[in-house]
Amino acid sequence: MLNDKTILITGGTGSFGEKFIQIVFEKFKPKKIIIYSRDEYKQSLMKQKFKSHEKNLRFFIGDVRDKERLYRAFNEVDYVIHAAAMKQVPACEYNPFEAIKTNIHGAQNVIDAALDRGVKKVIALSTDKAVNPINLYGGTKLVSDKLFISANAYSGSKGTRFSVVRYGNVAGSRGSVIPFFKGLIEKGEENLPITDFRMTRFWITLEQGVELVFKALEEAKGGETFISKIPSFRITDLAKAMNPNANLEEVGIREGEKLHEVMITKDDSRMTYEYKKHYIIYPHFDWWSSDRHFTNGGKPIKEGFEYNSGTNREWLGVEDLKEELAKLGYLNFNTSLSIKEVAVSKEVK
């Protein structure tokens, strides 16, 4: 699929970009992978990390806000993975128009450059926060998703296809709860703060995120939103898995934070089909045709279905989470610094 192809990743120095590059070079023989980002230091670190692939790896300093630079970078590119975004909720709230310029204007720039340069496919990475958004980050990503889906109406004879891949916080990614808990445990903290004991999340690894992008690159015909079928977990169970001796302290939900992640809304269910390992939300536009755009093998889900981490059918318990954390290397650290064993008896349903 990616053999002898040129792939460009916007925001490619992040956690996803690193894992994507690693897996692509393991499975395929691409002609070239281009990292498009604005941090030259992170690019230099990545260049050293993938030194053995330097003949097939290129680095472009640029910002998605800069349309002219995107036009230059997209020249002779087959596939674009759009991962660049302002993602930190507090930063977006404090700098709202900066988030709009990157997440919305930047998305439109990527679309324009892809259309005019004849890129074959664009896969945009989305987030659960774009579903029923309650913060500015989610709001900008909702608009971004709409832009990419609607862009299929403008591809014309050039045939550029735009699709979206949606998932929540990746397990162990920078800024997520797992490295946060790990840091507290290594410092010997006796308390692990939980914003709300009822809180749940979906569990997805970087590898699963990359595989979903591969699925979209292979199957996308334009306008789809791809969502993995993955298990849920309780934040309290995650804390117990990382340190059973810790005291769990409920500190109150933060502004812009949800109790549960939602990937598919009840209203979206009317255009959602279930496949073996994923769901696809199809667009509801005049230009979309089931004859030309539908992927065979799916069955429609029941109207009113909501893909919610709090009502999911598949769950990871404490022991399951220990196994998953061990795979990620997050149980190979010192937990003996927690000097007081606390019996955690409150079970969250």
N, C-alpha and C positions, 0 to 999 in steps of 0.2 A: 504493500500500500504506500509506504513512504520511501521505498527504494528509488534512488536517483531523483528525489524531489527536493525542492528548496522550501524550507519551513521557516517562518519568522514568528517570534514570540515577543509581543509587547510586554514590558514589565518582566522580562525573562530571567532576572537575577533573583527572583523570590523563591520560596520553597517549592512551588509548583514547577517553575522553570527548571530548577536543578534536577528534580526527579524526572521530569519529562525528557530532558536531554539524556540523562543516564539510561532510561529505558529505551529511547529511540535508538541510541547507539548499540544497545544490547540486541535489539530485535530487527533492526533495519540497517540499510546502508544508504543514508540520505546523501544527496549531492551536497547540501549545505544547510546548516541551521544558523539563523541570524538572531542574535539577541539584541533587541531594541529597548533601551532603557536610558535613564538620565544619570545614573550613579556610576561614575567611572571607577570608583574604588571597588564596588561590588563586581563590576565587570572584570577587573584585574584579578580578583580572587577566583572568580569562576574560570577565567582563562587558565590559571595555574592548576585548578582542580581537574580540568578536562584537557590537560596539555597533550595527552596521547591522541586527541582528536582535533588538534589545532588546524589540520588541513581542511577540515569540514565544518569549522566553527568560525563565525564572524561576529564582530561586536560593533553595534551602531549606537553612538551616543545620540539620543534624541528624546523628545517629549511628544506624547500623543496630542498635545495641544498645538503642535507645530505641523500643520498640514503639508507644507512644502517639504519638510524633512521626511514625512511619511511617504510622500510620492517618490522620493529618491530611494528610500529603503525598500519599498514594495516592488521595485523594478525586477521583473522575471521571478517573482515569488509565486509558488504554487498554492501554499496553504499558510494562513495566518491564524495564530492562537492569540486571542486578545485577553491578556491577563493583567494589564496595567490598570490600576485604579487607586484612588484614595480609599482605604479600607477601615481606618480606625474611626470608630463612631464618635468619640469625643473631639477628635481633630476636625471631622466633618461638621460637627455642630458649631465649633468655634470659628471655623473658616468656611462658611457655607458656599460662597461663590467660588472659592478655590476648588471645592468638591464638584461643583457644577461644571466648571471649566475642564476638569480632568475626566470625570465620569460620564458626563453628557456630551459636552462639546468634543471631547477626545474620542468618544465612541462614533460621533458623526464624521469626524476626520478620518478615522479608520475605515468607515464605510465608503466614504468618497474616494479615498486612495485605492481601496480594493476594487471598486467598480471601474475606476479609470485606468488602473494598471492591469486589469484582467486576471486578478487572483481567482483561483478555482473555488476555494472554500474558505470561509471565515468561521471559526468557532469562538464564541465569546463566553468567558467564564462568568457565571452569575452567582447568586447567593440566596440562601433562604430569607435573608433580610429584605429582599426585593418583593417578597410575598406579603401582602397586607402590611406595608411598611409603617413603622412608628418612629423612625429616625431619618435624618437627612441622607445618611449613607444608603439606607434601603430605598428611599425615594429616588435617589439618583440612579441606582442600579435598576429600579423598575423602568424608568424612562429609557435607560440604556438598552435593556432587553427589548422594549417595544421598538426602538430604533432599528436594532439588528433584525428583528422578525420582519418589520415592514420593508426593510431594504431589499428583500427579495422581489418586491414589485417593481424595482427599478433596474434590475440586472439585465433585462432585455436579452438581446442575442449574445451578449458576452457570457451569460450563464453563471455569473458568480452566485454561489449559494451561501446563505448566512443562517447559522443555527446557534442555539444557546445550550450550554451545559450548566446545570444548577446543582450545587451542594452546599452544605453548611460549613462550619469550622472544621478544618482537617485535624485529625488527631495528632498532637505533637507539633503542630505548625507554630511558627513564631507568633507570640502574643496570645496563644490559646491557654486554656486552663491547665493543661497537663504540665508544661514547663513552669507555670506559675506555682502550682502545688509542689513540684519538685524543688524549686528554689527555697520555698518555705521549709520543707522537710529537711533539706540539707543544712539549713541554718539552725535547726533544732527547735523550730517553733512547735509549741504544743497544740495550737489551734489552727485549724484550716477553715478559712471563711467561706461560707456558702451563702450566696445572696438570697436564695429561697430554697427551702428543703424540698419543695415540690418540683423543682426544675429538672427538665429532661432535655436531651440532645440526641441527634443522630450520630452514629459512629461511622466515619469514613477515613480511610488512610490515603496518603498521597498516591500510592500505587493504584488504588481504586479510582481516584480522581483522574489519573492519567489514562487508565483503561477506558473510562467513560468518554474521554476526549477522543481516544482511538475509535471507539464505537461510533461517535458522531462523525468523525472524519470519513469513516468507511460507509456509513449508511445515509448520512444527511442528504436530503433532496431539496431542502430549503424551508425554513420557517419553524422547524421543530425545537422544542425544549426537552432535553434529555435529563432524566433524573434517575439515579441509581436506587435499587431496592436494597436497603441497608438496615441494620438493627438500631434500636434505641438504647439509651442507658440513662440512669439517674445520676446526677452530679454527686449526690451523697454516696452512691455505690462506688463511683470513681475515686472519691476521697478515701473510702475504706479500703479499696484495692491498693492504693498507693501507700497508705499507712494506717493499718487497723488500730494503732494505738493513739491516733490523733483525736482531739476533741473537735467536733464539728460545731461551728459557731454560725448561726444565721444572722447575717448582717444587713439584710434588706436589699430588695431588687434595685438595680441601678437605672437611671434614666435611659430610656431607649432600649432596654433589655426586655426580652420576652421570656415567659415561663417555658414555652415549648417552641421548637422549630417547626415551621410549616413549609412544605415543598410544593404541595398541590392543594389549591383551594376547592371548596365545594362547587364554586361557579366554573372552575377549570375542568371539573370532572366530565362535563359533557363532551369535551374534545380530547380526553385523555385515554390512551390505550396502554394496556399492560402487556409487557413482554417477559421473557424468562428472568432476566436479571435487571430490568429497568422499566421505567415508564417513559412515554413520550406524550407531551402536550402538543397537539397540532393547532395551528392558527385558525382563526375564523374570519377569513377574508375572501373576497370574490376571486382573487388570483390563485388561491389555493385549490388544488384539485386532487381528490383521492386517487384518481387514475395515475397522476404524474408524481405525486408527492408522498403517498402513503407507503410505509414500510410493512411488508407482509409479515404475518406471524403474530400480530397483536390482537388482543380482544378488548372491546370497550369496557371500561370500568363502570360500576354502578353509579348513576347520577346521585350526587350528594356525598360521594366519597371525599374524604380529606386526608391527605398524607401528612400526618402530624406525629411528631416524636412522642407525644404523650399518649396517643391511642394506637401506636404501631403494633403490628402482630408479632414482630420479632424483637427480642430483648437480650441484652448482655447483663448478666448478674455480676456479683463481685468476683467470683472465680474466673468467669469468662474474661472480665476486664483485666485481671492479673495476667492471663495468658496473652492478651492483645498487647498489654503494656510491655511484657517481656520481649515480644517480637520487635517492638519499637525501641528497645533498650532503655526503657524508663523504670525498670525495677532494679537495675544494676547500680544503685547508689545507696548511701548510708542512711538507713532509717533509724538506727539505734540512738540517734541524738535526741529523739523524743523521750524524755526521761520519765514521763508519767503515763501509765497505761490507763486509758479511759474506755469503759464499756459503753459502746454506742448501741443503745437498745431501741431507739425510735426508728421504726420501719416506715419508709415513705411509700405510699401506694400511688 
